[in-house]
C-alpha cells in the first residue's frame, strides 16, 4: 500500500505536469548539494522549477495527468525542469548552468505543448532568442514600413513648403 507521502508526491507531480507548458527531463550524477542549489537558483530566476523525482511516481503521475508520452523521459537518477513561462529562457538557463558549473547532467528530452522533444530539439530551443526579443523584432519589422511612409510624407511636405516659400519670395 502506498504511503501518504508517495500519494502526495504523485498528486503534486501530476498537477505540475498538467499545469506546465514546458518540461525537460534530465539525468544527473555526482552533483553536490551546493551545485544543485546553484542550479535551482538559476532556474528559478528564469521562472522554472527543478525537481528530483522518483521514476515510478513520475510514471504514475504521467498516467494520471493523461500524458503517457512522459513515461519514456523518466530513467535513471531523474530530475525534471518545468516552466509555465518562456521555454527558451528556461532552456538557456539550464544549459548555461550545466556548462558554467561543469555539471554531469544529460538532457533526456522534453515536452512542449503536447509534443515530445528530443534532447537535440531542447538544445535548439535554448539557442532561440527570448520571447521578449522575438516580440521586439516583430514590432520593429511592423513599424519599419510605417516609419518609411512617415519619412516619405514628411519629405514631400517639406518639398511643398520649400516650393511655396520660393513662390512667396519671387512674388515680393
Buried (B, 14 or more C-beta within 10 A) or exposed (E): EEEEEBEEBBEEBBEBBEEBBBBBBBBBEEBEEEBBEBBBEBBEEBBBBBBEBBEEBBBBBBBBBEBEEBBEBBEEBBBBBBBBBBBBBBBBBBBEBBEEBEBEBBBBBBBBEEEBBEBEBBBEBBEBEEEEEEEEEEEEEEEEEEEEEEEEEEEEEEEEEEEEEEEEEEEE
